[in-house]
Amino acid sequence: MVSRFLFGGTFDPFHNGHLHVLEAIDQLHDFPFIHIMPTNLSPHKIELAKGKSDPTPSQRLEMVKVACEGRAHWIPETYEIETGGISYTIYSLRHLVEKYPGQEWNLVIGSDAFFLLHTWVEVSNLLQACRISVIGRSPIQKEKVEGYIHRHFKGDDIPNFDFHFLPLVPVASSDIRERCRKSLSIDDLVPKSVAHYIHQQGLYT
């Protein structure tokens, strides 16, 4: 069975921290297919998105596309942006399961998101449809994970997951946007192709 990974986010912009995660998945899982899905509107960032027009969802998608150039197993996905509205992972995963039947799906999330899984839309269906691959910046105590699962999940809803710990890549999207506004270099913070696109489009100025 082919193993596929779903990696979602706002990618505002796509930066070297995202790149670090993708390259780690390549190494950990022998270069699997990774589907990179920019959100149209994250349910956790609705207030932040109000009145925001730069960049557009299509431009965030384009940054993902240029970042994936030359890596055929990294697949930019357009579903959430084409669908519009608030983006919920379960709907996106169902779309991918229908598009690629008979595959084993893994959802890549950060450790902060893992401890909020119980708040996600249709989390029971989500956990039955995929394995959760958690990328953490530092080791997490086993007791904390077990306590969280015991409090929020029972029976078939218990997440099937694995944890991986990566050295911190000190990159923040907000810092990149601020550097753009100040006309400072971002070349060491984002892939070269993304930096070129940002400058070409005049984003975050």
Backbone as a printed PyTorch tensor [residue, N CA C, xyz], in Angstrom:
tensor([[[  0.8490,  -1.2040,   0.0000],
         [  0.0000,   0.0000,   0.0000],
         [  0.8800,   1.2490,   0.0000]],

        [[  0.5420,   2.1870,  -0.8670],
         [  1.3010,   3.4300,  -0.9580],
         [  0.9850,   4.3250,   0.2380]],

        [[  2.0150,   4.8840,   0.8420],
         [  1.8410,   5.7910,   1.9730],
         [  1.9250,   7.2350,   1.4830]],

        [[  0.9310,   8.0230,   1.8440],
         [  0.8840,   9.4320,   1.4570],
         [  0.7210,  10.2920,   2.7070]],

        [[  1.2790,  11.4970,   2.6430],
         [  1.2420,  12.4210,   3.7700],
         [  0.5250,  13.6990,   3.3560]],

        [[ -0.2760,  14.2340,   4.2670],
         [ -0.9440,  15.5230,   4.0620],
         [ -0.3430,  16.5340,   5.0240]],

        [[  0.1670,  17.6210,   4.4620],
         [  0.7810,  18.6950,   5.2450],
         [  0.0720,  19.9920,   4.8850]],

        [[ -0.7350,  20.5020,   5.8160],
         [ -1.5040,  21.7100,   5.5530],
         [ -0.9920,  22.9030,   6.3320]],

        [[ -1.4190,  24.0790,   5.9280],
         [ -1.0300,  25.2980,   6.6260],
         [ -1.4220,  26.5230,   5.8290]],

        [[ -1.2550,  27.6800,   6.4300],
         [ -1.5500,  28.9110,   5.7010],
         [ -0.4360,  29.2390,   4.7080]],

        [[  0.7980,  28.9060,   5.0610],
         [  1.9560,  29.1880,   4.2040],
         [  1.9640,  30.6600,   3.7830]],

        [[  2.0700,  31.5090,   4.8120],
         [  1.9420,  32.9570,   4.6130],
         [  3.1640,  33.7000,   5.1810]],

        [[  4.3590,  33.4930,   4.5640],
         [  4.6210,  32.7140,   3.3520],
         [  5.1490,  31.3200,   3.6750]],

        [[  5.3630,  30.5140,   2.6450],
         [  6.0950,  29.2590,   2.7700],
         [  7.5400,  29.6100,   3.1250]],

        [[  8.0830,  28.9760,   4.1790],
         [  9.4290,  29.3550,   4.6120],
         [ 10.2930,  28.1310,   4.9120]],

        [[ 11.5100,  28.3780,   5.3730],
         [ 12.4690,  27.2980,   5.5860],
         [ 12.0690,  26.3540,   6.7210]],

        [[ 11.2350,  26.8120,   7.6350],
         [ 10.7080,  25.9120,   8.6580],
         [  9.8320,  24.8360,   8.0300]],

        [[  8.9670,  25.2420,   7.0840],
         [  8.1540,  24.2750,   6.3490],
         [  9.0470,  23.3280,   5.5570]],

        [[ 10.0480,  23.8960,   4.9150],
         [ 10.9850,  23.1030,   4.1200],
         [ 11.6770,  22.0510,   4.9890]],

        [[ 12.0480,  22.4330,   6.1800],
         [ 12.7220,  21.5370,   7.1180],
         [ 11.8300,  20.3400,   7.4610]],

        [[ 10.5520,  20.5940,   7.6850],
         [  9.6100,  19.5170,   7.9990],
         [  9.4790,  18.5580,   6.8200]],

        [[  9.3020,  19.1060,   5.6280],
         [  9.1390,  18.2650,   4.4410],
         [ 10.3700,  17.4050,   4.1830]],

        [[ 11.5460,  17.9850,   4.3320],
         [ 12.7730,  17.2240,   4.1180],
         [ 12.9540,  16.1550,   5.1930]],

        [[ 12.4800,  16.4380,   6.4020],
         [ 12.5500,  15.4370,   7.4690],
         [ 11.6290,  14.2550,   7.1560]],

        [[ 10.4370,  14.5340,   6.6460],
         [  9.5180,  13.4590,   6.2600],
         [ 10.1390,  12.6130,   5.1540]],

        [[ 10.7940,  13.2700,   4.2000],
         [ 11.4980,  12.5440,   3.1440],
         [ 12.4780,  11.5340,   3.7380]],

        [[ 13.2630,  11.9800,   4.7010],
         [ 14.2920,  11.1280,   5.2790],
         [ 13.7020,  10.0320,   6.1730]],

        [[ 12.6760,  10.3680,   6.9290],
         [ 12.0780,   9.4130,   7.8560],
         [ 11.2890,   8.3170,   7.1550]],

        [[ 10.7010,   8.6670,   6.0040],
         [  9.7780,   7.7370,   5.3410],
         [ 10.1780,   7.4100,   3.9070]],

        [[ 11.4390,   7.6060,   3.5800],
         [ 11.9860,   7.2100,   2.2770],
         [ 11.2560,   7.8830,   1.1120]],

        [[ 11.1510,   9.1900,   1.1790],
         [ 10.6420,  10.0230,   0.0880],
         [  9.2270,   9.6220,  -0.3620]],

        [[  8.2560,   9.7160,   0.5490],
         [  6.8710,   9.3880,   0.1780],
         [  6.2320,  10.5470,  -0.5840]],

        [[  5.0370,  10.3080,  -1.0850],
         [  4.2590,  11.4060,  -1.6500],
         [  3.7790,  12.3010,  -0.5050]],

        [[  4.0360,  13.6030,  -0.6250],
         [  3.5860,  14.5600,   0.3840],
         [  2.6860,  15.5720,  -0.3070]],

        [[  1.4460,  15.6500,   0.1370],
         [  0.4660,  16.5660,  -0.4430],
         [  0.4230,  17.8210,   0.4280]],

        [[  0.7610,  18.9460,  -0.1610],
         [  0.8940,  20.2010,   0.5830],
         [ -0.3290,  21.0610,   0.2780]],

        [[ -1.1420,  21.2840,   1.3020],
         [ -2.4660,  21.8870,   1.1300],
         [ -2.5530,  23.2550,   1.8160]],

        [[ -2.4580,  24.3480,   1.0650],
         [ -2.6850,  25.6650,   1.6780],
         [ -4.1620,  25.8340,   2.0610]],

        [[ -4.4000,  26.3340,   3.2490],
         [ -5.7780,  26.6000,   3.6690],
         [ -6.3250,  27.8130,   2.9260]],

        [[ -7.6330,  27.8000,   2.7330],
         [ -8.2610,  29.0230,   2.2460],
         [ -8.4540,  29.9750,   3.4240]],

        [[ -9.0960,  29.4660,   4.4860],
         [ -9.3060,  30.2430,   5.7130],
         [ -9.2610,  29.2860,   6.8880]],

        [[ -8.2240,  29.3950,   7.7050],
         [ -8.0690,  28.5010,   8.8430],
         [ -9.1090,  28.8110,   9.9170]],

        [[ -9.7830,  27.7870,  10.4690],
         [-10.7550,  28.0420,  11.5380],
         [-10.1120,  28.6210,  12.7870]],

        [[ -8.7790,  28.4790,  12.9130],
         [ -8.0700,  28.9990,  14.0820],
         [ -7.5360,  30.4180,  13.8620]],

        [[ -7.6960,  30.9510,  12.6340],
         [ -7.1100,  32.2560,  12.3310],
         [ -8.1060,  33.1790,  11.6350]],

        [[ -9.3860,  32.9880,  11.9160],
         [-10.4160,  33.7820,  11.2440],
         [-10.2760,  35.2590,  11.5690]],

        [[-10.0590,  35.5720,  12.8400],
         [ -9.9470,  36.9800,  13.2390],
         [ -8.7270,  37.6320,  12.5870]],

        [[ -7.6190,  36.8930,  12.5110],
         [ -6.4030,  37.4460,  11.9160],
         [ -6.5790,  37.7280,  10.4310]],

        [[ -7.4630,  36.9660,   9.7930],
         [ -7.6310,  37.0910,   8.3440],
         [ -8.5790,  38.2140,   7.9400]],

        [[ -9.3410,  38.7560,   8.8870],
         [-10.3080,  39.7930,   8.5450],
         [ -9.6240,  41.0290,   7.9740]],

        [[-10.0820,  41.4330,   6.8020],
         [ -9.5450,  42.6290,   6.1640],
         [ -8.1970,  42.4170,   5.5050]],

        [[ -7.6880,  41.1850,   5.5020],
         [ -6.3630,  40.9040,   4.9370],
         [ -6.4920,  40.5820,   3.4540]],

        [[ -5.7060,  41.2130,   2.6170],
         [ -5.7890,  40.9620,   1.1820],
         [ -4.4340,  40.6410,   0.5540]],

        [[ -3.3710,  40.6750,   1.3430],
         [ -2.0310,  40.5020,   0.7970],
         [ -1.2780,  39.4600,   1.6120]],

        [[ -0.9370,  38.3060,   1.0650],
         [ -1.2450,  37.8660,  -0.2940],
         [ -2.6320,  37.2380,  -0.3850]],

        [[ -3.0980,  37.0430,  -1.5990],
         [ -4.3640,  36.3490,  -1.8080],
         [ -4.1560,  34.8470,  -1.5990]],

        [[ -5.2240,  34.0890,  -1.4030],
         [ -5.0670,  32.6280,  -1.3160],
         [ -4.3490,  32.0460,  -2.5340]],

        [[ -4.6410,  32.5740,  -3.7000],
         [ -3.9900,  32.0750,  -4.9190],
         [ -2.4850,  32.3490,  -4.9030]],

        [[ -2.0900,  33.4730,  -4.3500],
         [ -0.6600,  33.7740,  -4.2590],
         [  0.0330,  32.8830,  -3.2270]],

        [[ -0.6570,  32.5570,  -2.1340],
         [ -0.0690,  31.6200,  -1.1640],
         [  0.0940,  30.2410,  -1.8030]],

        [[ -0.8780,  29.8430,  -2.5960],
         [ -0.7810,  28.5840,  -3.3230],
         [  0.3970,  28.6050,  -4.2890]],

        [[  0.5810,  29.7140,  -4.9710],
         [  1.6770,  29.8160,  -5.9290],
         [  3.0270,  29.7150,  -5.2250]],

        [[  3.1350,  30.2620,  -4.0040],
         [  4.3850,  30.1180,  -3.2490],
         [  4.6770,  28.6560,  -2.9420]],

        [[  3.6350,  27.8950,  -2.6230],
         [  3.8180,  26.4580,  -2.3970],
         [  4.2710,  25.7760,  -3.6830]],

        [[  3.6680,  26.1510,  -4.7870],
         [  4.0140,  25.5240,  -6.0710],
         [  5.4780,  25.7720,  -6.4390]],

        [[  5.9470,  27.0050,  -6.2750],
         [  7.3360,  27.2760,  -6.6560],
         [  8.3040,  26.6080,  -5.6840]],

        [[  7.8950,  26.4540,  -4.4270],
         [  8.7420,  25.7680,  -3.4480],
         [  8.8690,  24.2770,  -3.7590]],

        [[  7.8710,  23.7150,  -4.4280],
         [  7.8580,  22.2840,  -4.7420],
         [  8.5410,  21.9590,  -6.0650]],

        [[  8.9290,  22.9570,  -6.8160],
         [  9.5130,  22.7130,  -8.1340],
         [ 10.7510,  21.8160,  -8.0210]],

        [[ 10.8240,  20.8320,  -8.9080],
         [ 11.9570,  19.9140,  -8.9190],
         [ 11.8020,  18.7190,  -8.0000]],

        [[ 10.6830,  18.6340,  -7.2650],
         [ 10.4450,  17.5030,  -6.3700],
         [  9.0720,  16.9340,  -6.7030]],

        [[  9.0770,  15.9430,  -7.5790],
         [  7.8190,  15.4080,  -8.1090],
         [  6.9530,  14.7610,  -7.0380]],

        [[  7.5620,  14.3280,  -5.9310],
         [  6.7850,  13.6650,  -4.8800],
         [  6.1730,  14.6670,  -3.8970]],

        [[  6.4790,  15.9470,  -4.0500],
         [  5.8070,  16.9950,  -3.2870],
         [  4.6960,  17.5510,  -4.1690]],

        [[  3.4640,  17.3840,  -3.7420],
         [  2.3180,  17.6710,  -4.6000],
         [  1.4950,  18.8250,  -4.0220]],

        [[  1.5320,  20.0120,  -4.6250],
         [  0.6850,  21.1170,  -4.1610],
         [ -0.7900,  20.7740,  -4.4140]],

        [[ -1.6160,  20.9930,  -3.4210],
         [ -3.0450,  20.6950,  -3.5400],
         [ -3.8570,  21.9840,  -3.5120]],

        [[ -4.8080,  22.0660,  -4.4060],
         [ -5.6010,  23.2860,  -4.5890],
         [ -6.9910,  23.2050,  -3.9610]],

        [[ -7.3400,  22.0580,  -3.3920],
         [ -8.7230,  21.7980,  -2.9870],
         [ -9.3020,  22.8650,  -2.0600]],

        [[ -8.6080,  23.1880,  -0.9830],
         [ -9.1870,  24.1070,   0.0110],
         [ -9.3520,  25.5110,  -0.5530]],

        [[ -8.4040,  25.9520,  -1.3360],
         [ -8.5060,  27.2910,  -1.9200],
         [ -9.5880,  27.3320,  -3.0050]],

        [[ -9.6830,  26.2700,  -3.7950],
         [-10.7240,  26.2350,  -4.8220],
         [-12.1140,  26.1120,  -4.2180]],

        [[-12.2220,  25.4150,  -3.0840],
         [-13.5180,  25.2380,  -2.4220],
         [-13.9700,  26.5250,  -1.7480]],

        [[-13.0230,  27.2870,  -1.2100],
         [-13.3510,  28.5410,  -0.5340],
         [-13.8970,  28.2990,   0.8670]],

        [[-14.2300,  29.3830,   1.5520],
         [-14.7740,  29.2860,   2.8990],
         [-13.7440,  28.8350,   3.9150]],

        [[-14.2350,  28.3840,   5.0700],
         [-13.3630,  27.8970,   6.1300],
         [-12.8720,  26.5010,   5.7780]],

        [[-11.5970,  26.2460,   5.9950],
         [-10.9860,  24.9710,   5.6250],
         [-10.9600,  24.0240,   6.8230]],

        [[-11.5730,  22.8540,   6.6570],
         [-11.5610,  21.8370,   7.7030],
         [-10.8550,  20.5870,   7.1760]],

        [[ -9.9270,  20.0720,   7.9530],
         [ -9.0630,  18.9830,   7.5020],
         [ -9.8400,  17.7410,   7.0910]],

        [[-10.9060,  17.4050,   7.7940],
         [-11.6400,  16.1860,   7.4760],
         [-12.1980,  16.2260,   6.0580]],

        [[-12.6630,  17.3880,   5.6090],
         [-13.2140,  17.4800,   4.2540],
         [-12.1100,  17.3390,   3.2160]],

        [[-10.9690,  17.9180,   3.5050],
         [ -9.8370,  17.8210,   2.5840],
         [ -9.3370,  16.3880,   2.4940]],

        [[ -9.2900,  15.7100,   3.6330],
         [ -8.8280,  14.3260,   3.6410],
         [ -9.7950,  13.4260,   2.8710]],

        [[-11.0820,  13.6500,   3.0420],
         [-12.0610,  12.8580,   2.2820],
         [-11.8680,  13.0510,   0.7840]],

        [[-11.6170,  14.2960,   0.3930],
         [-11.3640,  14.5850,  -1.0220],
         [-10.1590,  13.7960,  -1.5280]],

        [[ -9.0870,  13.7670,  -0.7370],
         [ -7.8730,  13.0710,  -1.1630],
         [ -8.0640,  11.5590,  -1.1690]],

        [[ -8.8080,  11.0330,  -0.2080],
         [ -9.0850,   9.5970,  -0.1670],
         [ -9.8570,   9.1680,  -1.4110]],

        [[-10.7960,  10.0030,  -1.8470],
         [-11.5500,   9.7100,  -3.0670],
         [-10.6650,   9.8400,  -4.3120]],

        [[ -9.7640,  10.8050,  -4.2830],
         [ -8.8880,  11.0690,  -5.4220],
         [ -7.8150,   9.9920,  -5.5680]],

        [[ -7.3400,   9.4690,  -4.4200],
         [ -6.2880,   8.4510,  -4.4070],
         [ -6.7640,   7.2630,  -3.5680]],

        [[ -7.6640,   6.4400,  -4.0930],
         [ -8.2150,   5.3280,  -3.3030],
         [ -7.1710,   4.2540,  -3.0060]],

        [[ -7.3820,   3.5560,  -1.8850],
         [ -6.5140,   2.4470,  -1.5300],
         [ -5.1410,   2.8400,  -1.0230]],

        [[ -4.9900,   4.0800,  -0.5420],
         [ -3.7140,   4.5670,  -0.0380],
         [ -3.7530,   4.6740,   1.4920]],

        [[ -2.5860,   4.6660,   2.0970],
         [ -2.4830,   4.8650,   3.5420],
         [ -2.1430,   6.3260,   3.8050]],

        [[ -3.0120,   7.0260,   4.5560],
         [ -2.8410,   8.4610,   4.7530],
         [ -2.2810,   8.7830,   6.1300]],

        [[ -1.3910,   9.7670,   6.1420],
         [ -0.7780,  10.2820,   7.3620],
         [ -0.9580,  11.7990,   7.3820]],

        [[ -1.4350,  12.3160,   8.4810],
         [ -1.6220,  13.7540,   8.6300],
         [ -0.4780,  14.3290,   9.4530]],

        [[  0.2460,  15.2730,   8.8800],
         [  1.3850,  15.8910,   9.5590],
         [  0.9130,  17.1370,  10.3070]],

        [[  1.1280,  17.1580,  11.6260],
         [  0.7590,  18.3290,  12.4170],
         [  1.8590,  18.6010,  13.4440]],

        [[  1.8500,  19.8020,  13.9930],
         [  2.7780,  20.1530,  15.0510],
         [  2.2700,  19.6670,  16.4010]],

        [[  3.1450,  19.6840,  17.3900],
         [  2.7500,  19.1960,  18.7130],
         [  1.6710,  20.0830,  19.3410]],

        [[  1.6870,  21.3860,  19.0680],
         [  0.6370,  22.2660,  19.6040],
         [ -0.7240,  21.8530,  19.0650]],

        [[ -0.7820,  21.5560,  17.7680],
         [ -2.0430,  21.1410,  17.1460],
         [ -2.4960,  19.7860,  17.6800]],

        [[ -1.5460,  18.9020,  17.9720],
         [ -1.9020,  17.5770,  18.4910],
         [ -2.7250,  17.6970,  19.7630]],

        [[ -2.3360,  18.6100,  20.6440],
         [ -3.0320,  18.7430,  21.9240],
         [ -4.3460,  19.5350,  21.8070]],

        [[ -4.7300,  19.8480,  20.5700],
         [ -6.0370,  20.4650,  20.3170],
         [ -6.9130,  19.5850,  19.4340]],

        [[ -6.4630,  18.3720,  19.1550],
         [ -7.1960,  17.5000,  18.2340],
         [ -8.6500,  17.2930,  18.6490]],

        [[ -8.8950,  17.2310,  19.9470],
         [-10.2610,  16.9690,  20.4180],
         [-11.2320,  18.0760,  20.0280]],

        [[-10.7260,  19.2500,  19.6040],
         [-11.5880,  20.3710,  19.2100],
         [-11.8570,  20.3910,  17.7070]],

        [[-11.2260,  19.5130,  16.9490],
         [-11.3420,  19.5480,  15.4910],
         [-12.7000,  19.0160,  15.0300]],

        [[-13.1650,  19.5220,  13.9150],
         [-14.4330,  19.0790,  13.3260],
         [-14.3350,  17.6050,  12.9130]],

        [[-15.3340,  16.8300,  13.3180],
         [-15.4190,  15.3980,  12.9740],
         [-14.1180,  14.6560,  13.2920]],

        [[-13.5880,  14.8990,  14.4760],
         [-12.2930,  14.3150,  14.8200],
         [-12.3410,  12.7900,  14.8320]],

        [[-13.4750,  12.1780,  15.2120],
         [-13.5750,  10.7170,  15.2150],
         [-13.3770,  10.1550,  13.8160]],

        [[-14.0340,  10.7570,  12.8340],
         [-13.8930,  10.3060,  11.4540],
         [-12.4810,  10.5480,  10.9380]],

        [[-11.9040,  11.6670,  11.3480],
         [-10.5440,  11.9880,  10.9210],
         [ -9.5600,  10.9350,  11.4300]],

        [[ -9.6800,  10.5700,  12.7040],
         [ -8.7300,   9.6330,  13.3030],
         [ -8.8870,   8.2210,  12.7510]],

        [[-10.0570,   7.9010,  12.2410],
         [-10.2540,   6.5950,  11.6230],
         [ -9.7370,   6.5580,  10.1910]],

        [[ -9.5490,   7.7330,   9.6030],
         [ -9.1500,   7.8110,   8.1920],
         [ -7.6520,   7.9340,   7.9860]],

        [[ -6.9100,   8.2940,   9.0480],
         [ -5.4740,   8.5310,   8.8450],
         [ -4.6920,   8.3190,  10.1330]],

        [[ -3.3980,   8.1910,   9.9700],
         [ -2.4640,   8.1790,  11.0900],
         [ -1.9830,   9.6030,  11.3080]],

        [[ -1.7260,   9.9760,  12.5510],
         [ -1.2560,  11.3130,  12.8730],
         [  0.2620,  11.2780,  13.0450]],

        [[  0.9600,  12.0600,  12.2440],
         [  2.4170,  12.1650,  12.3500],
         [  2.7440,  13.5200,  12.9610]],

        [[  3.1890,  13.5000,  14.2080],
         [  3.3970,  14.7260,  14.9720],
         [  4.8600,  15.1490,  14.8870]],

        [[  5.0750,  16.3870,  14.4770],
         [  6.4200,  16.9500,  14.4110],
         [  6.5800,  17.9250,  15.5710]],

        [[  7.4520,  17.5920,  16.5020],
         [  7.6490,  18.4380,  17.6770],
         [  9.0040,  19.1080,  17.6630]],

        [[  9.0930,  20.2760,  18.2930],
         [ 10.3520,  21.0070,  18.3720],
         [ 11.2310,  20.5320,  19.5170]],

        [[ 10.6350,  19.8300,  20.4650],
         [ 11.3910,  19.3180,  21.6080],
         [ 10.6610,  18.0850,  22.1230]],

        [[ 11.3650,  17.1950,  22.8240],
         [ 10.7290,  15.9880,  23.3630],
         [  9.5690,  16.3360,  24.2960]],

        [[  8.5360,  15.5080,  24.2340],
         [  7.3620,  15.7070,  25.0710],
         [  7.2260,  14.5250,  26.0160]],

        [[  6.9440,  14.7950,  27.2720],
         [  6.8360,  13.7330,  28.2520],
         [  5.7300,  12.7560,  27.8800]],

        [[  6.0510,  11.4690,  27.9820],
         [  5.0840,  10.4210,  27.6630],
         [  3.8200,  10.5700,  28.5050]],

        [[  3.9800,  10.9720,  29.7670],
         [  2.8370,  11.1180,  30.6690],
         [  1.8710,  12.1930,  30.1770]],

        [[  2.4250,  13.2650,  29.5930],
         [  1.5680,  14.3440,  29.0870],
         [  0.7150,  13.8480,  27.9310]],

        [[  1.3200,  13.0850,  27.0140],
         [  0.5900,  12.5450,  25.8700],
         [ -0.4800,  11.5670,  26.3390]],

        [[ -0.0970,  10.6510,  27.2270],
         [ -1.0490,   9.6520,  27.7140],
         [ -2.1920,  10.2990,  28.4820]],

        [[ -1.8880,  11.3250,  29.2660],
         [ -2.9290,  12.0180,  30.0100],
         [ -3.9140,  12.7240,  29.0990]],

        [[ -3.3940,  13.3710,  28.0600],
         [ -4.2620,  14.0610,  27.0990],
         [ -5.1860,  13.0600,  26.4010]],

        [[ -4.6340,  11.9620,  25.9330],
         [ -5.4330,  10.9620,  25.2250],
         [ -6.4950,  10.3680,  26.1470]],

        [[ -6.1060,  10.0780,  27.3880],
         [ -7.0500,   9.4940,  28.3450],
         [ -8.2260,  10.4410,  28.6200]],

        [[ -7.9590,  11.7260,  28.6680],
         [ -9.0180,  12.7020,  28.9730],
         [ -9.9880,  12.8950,  27.8110]],

        [[ -9.5010,  12.7740,  26.5810],
         [-10.3110,  13.2150,  25.4480],
         [-10.7300,  12.1320,  24.4540]],

        [[-10.1320,  10.9310,  24.5150],
         [-10.4310,   9.9230,  23.5030],
         [-10.6870,   8.5670,  24.1600]],

        [[-11.6150,   7.8220,  23.5440],
         [-11.9550,   6.4920,  24.0380],
         [-12.0640,   5.5170,  22.8590]],

        [[-11.7640,   4.2620,  23.1140],
         [-11.9920,   3.2030,  22.1370],
         [-11.3730,   3.4570,  20.7790]],

        [[-12.1990,   3.3890,  19.7300],
         [-11.7260,   3.5510,  18.3510],
         [-11.2510,   4.9700,  18.0600]],

        [[-11.5870,   5.9160,  18.9340],
         [-11.1890,   7.3100,  18.7100],
         [ -9.7600,   7.6030,  19.1810]],

        [[ -9.1210,   6.6460,  19.8370],
         [ -7.7490,   6.8860,  20.3020],
         [ -6.8430,   7.0710,  19.0890]],

        [[ -6.1200,   8.1740,  19.0140],
         [ -5.3010,   8.4560,  17.8260],
         [ -4.2260,   7.4070,  17.5870]],

        [[ -4.0500,   7.0650,  16.3250],
         [ -2.9330,   6.2370,  15.8880],
         [ -1.8540,   7.2150,  15.4480]],

        [[ -0.7980,   7.3520,  16.2290],
         [  0.1240,   8.4640,  15.9830],
         [  1.5700,   8.0610,  16.2060]],

        [[  2.4630,   8.8960,  15.7100],
         [  3.8730,   8.7910,  16.0340],
         [  4.4240,  10.2000,  16.2020]],

        [[  5.4420,  10.3260,  17.0720],
         [  6.0850,  11.6110,  17.3380],
         [  7.4900,  11.6140,  16.7450]],

        [[  7.8570,  12.7300,  16.1390],
         [  9.2220,  12.9360,  15.6650],
         [  9.6820,  14.3000,  16.1660]],

        [[ 10.9120,  14.3730,  16.6010],
         [ 11.4350,  15.6170,  17.1590],
         [ 12.5300,  16.1570,  16.2540]],

        [[ 12.3610,  17.4100,  15.8130],
         [ 13.3060,  18.0520,  14.9150],
         [ 13.9460,  19.2500,  15.6090]],

        [[ 15.2120,  19.4880,  15.3470],
         [ 15.8360,  20.7070,  15.8820],
         [ 15.0690,  21.9410,  15.4070]],

        [[ 14.9730,  22.9060,  16.2560],
         [ 14.2270,  24.1170,  15.9460],
         [ 14.8690,  24.8890,  14.8070]],

        [[ 14.0560,  25.2520,  13.8270],
         [ 14.4820,  26.1720,  12.7750],
         [ 13.8630,  27.5210,  13.1070]],

        [[ 14.6730,  28.4930,  13.5150],
         [ 14.1380,  29.7660,  14.0220],
         [ 13.5970,  30.6730,  12.9100]],

        [[ 12.4400,  30.2790,  12.3830],
         [ 11.7990,  31.0740,  11.3310],
         [ 10.3480,  31.3100,  11.7180]],

        [[  9.9000,  32.5440,  11.6570],
         [  8.5010,  32.8810,  11.9290],
         [  7.9520,  33.6690,  10.7540]],

        [[  6.7580,  33.3010,  10.3180],
         [  6.1420,  33.9970,   9.1910],
         [  5.9950,  35.4900,   9.4670]],

        [[  5.6610,  35.8370,  10.7030],
         [  5.4740,  37.2550,  11.0360],
         [  6.7740,  38.0380,  10.8780]],

        [[  7.9030,  37.4110,  11.2070],
         [  9.2010,  38.0740,  11.0450],
         [  9.5150,  38.3070,   9.5680]],

        [[  9.1860,  37.3300,   8.7330],
         [  9.4220,  37.4700,   7.2940],
         [  8.5860,  38.6110,   6.7390]],

        [[  7.3320,  38.6630,   7.1250],
         [  6.4550,  39.7340,   6.6420],
         [  6.9670,  41.1040,   7.0890]],

        [[  7.4540,  41.1690,   8.3250],
         [  7.9750,  42.4400,   8.8450],
         [  9.2390,  42.8530,   8.0950]],

        [[ 10.1060,  41.8900,   7.7920],
         [ 11.3230,  42.2070,   7.0520],
         [ 10.9840,  42.7080,   5.6430]],

        [[  9.9760,  42.1350,   5.0400],
         [  9.5400,  42.6150,   3.7190],
         [  9.0500,  44.0580,   3.8050]],

        [[  8.2890,  44.3570,   4.8410],
         [  7.7680,  45.7300,   4.9960],
         [  8.9000,  46.7360,   5.1760]],

        [[ 10.0110,  46.2700,   5.7640],
         [ 11.1610,  47.1530,   5.9940],
         [ 12.2010,  47.0640,   4.8790]],

        [[ 11.8610,  46.3280,   3.8150],
         [ 12.7640,  46.1650,   2.6630],
         [ 14.0880,  45.5040,   3.0580]],

        [[ 14.0260,  44.5660,   4.0160],
         [ 15.1970,  43.8120,   4.4380],
         [ 15.2270,  42.4560,   3.7350]],

        [[ 16.3890,  41.8550,   3.6520],
         [ 16.5490,  40.5810,   2.9590],
         [ 15.8300,  39.4510,   3.7010]],

        [[ 15.2150,  38.5640,   2.9340],
         [ 14.5940,  37.3550,   3.4970],
         [ 15.2370,  36.0990,   2.8910]],

        [[ 16.3560,  36.2640,   2.2240],
         [ 16.9580,  35.1690,   1.4670],
         [ 17.3660,  33.9870,   2.3400]],

        [[ 17.6610,  34.2300,   3.6120],
         [ 18.0540,  33.1350,   4.4920],
         [ 16.8640,  32.5450,   5.2610]],

        [[ 15.6600,  33.0040,   4.9520],
         [ 14.4700,  32.5690,   5.6850],
         [ 13.4890,  31.7720,   4.8440]],

        [[ 13.5630,  31.9300,   3.5300],
         [ 12.6380,  31.2430,   2.6230],
         [ 13.4390,  30.6360,   1.4740]],

        [[ 12.8880,  29.6100,   0.8000],
         [ 13.5680,  29.0880,  -0.3830],
         [ 13.7660,  30.1860,  -1.4270]],

        [[ 14.8150,  30.0510,  -2.2160],
         [ 15.1600,  31.0630,  -3.2120],
         [ 13.9940,  31.3440,  -4.1600]],

        [[ 13.2980,  30.2960,  -4.5810],
         [ 12.1770,  30.4760,  -5.5170],
         [ 11.0390,  31.2620,  -4.8850]],

        [[ 10.8360,  31.0680,  -3.5780],
         [  9.7730,  31.8010,  -2.8700],
         [ 10.1660,  33.2630,  -2.7000]],

        [[ 11.4220,  33.5170,  -2.3540],
         [ 11.8970,  34.9000,  -2.2280],
         [ 11.7260,  35.6410,  -3.5460]],

        [[ 12.0580,  34.9780,  -4.6430],
         [ 11.9070,  35.5980,  -5.9610],
         [ 10.4420,  35.9320,  -6.2380]],

        [[  9.5500,  35.0010,  -5.9110],
         [  8.1200,  35.2380,  -6.1540],
         [  7.6070,  36.3930,  -5.3010]],

        [[  8.0010,  36.4290,  -4.0350],
         [  7.5640,  37.5080,  -3.1400],
         [  8.0090,  38.8650,  -3.6790]],

        [[  9.2560,  38.9630,  -4.1080],
         [  9.7600,  40.2270,  -4.6380],
         [  9.0820,  40.5820,  -5.9690]],

        [[  8.8800,  39.5810,  -6.7830],
         [  8.2600,  39.8020,  -8.0950],
         [  6.8450,  40.3310,  -7.9420]],

        [[  6.1050,  39.7870,  -6.9570],
         [  4.7130,  40.1720,  -6.7490],
         [  4.5580,  41.3840,  -5.8280]],

        [[  5.6580,  41.8020,  -5.2030],
         [  5.5890,  42.9340,  -4.2900],
         [  4.7560,  42.6360,  -3.0470]],

        [[  4.8620,  41.3930,  -2.5340],
         [  4.0510,  40.9850,  -1.3870],
         [  4.6070,  41.5140,  -0.0720]],

        [[  3.7150,  41.7280,   0.8700],
         [  4.0420,  42.1340,   2.2470],
         [  4.7000,  43.5070,   2.3380]],

        [[  4.4970,  44.3460,   1.3530],
         [  5.1120,  45.6620,   1.3880],
         [  4.1350,  46.7230,   1.9010]]])
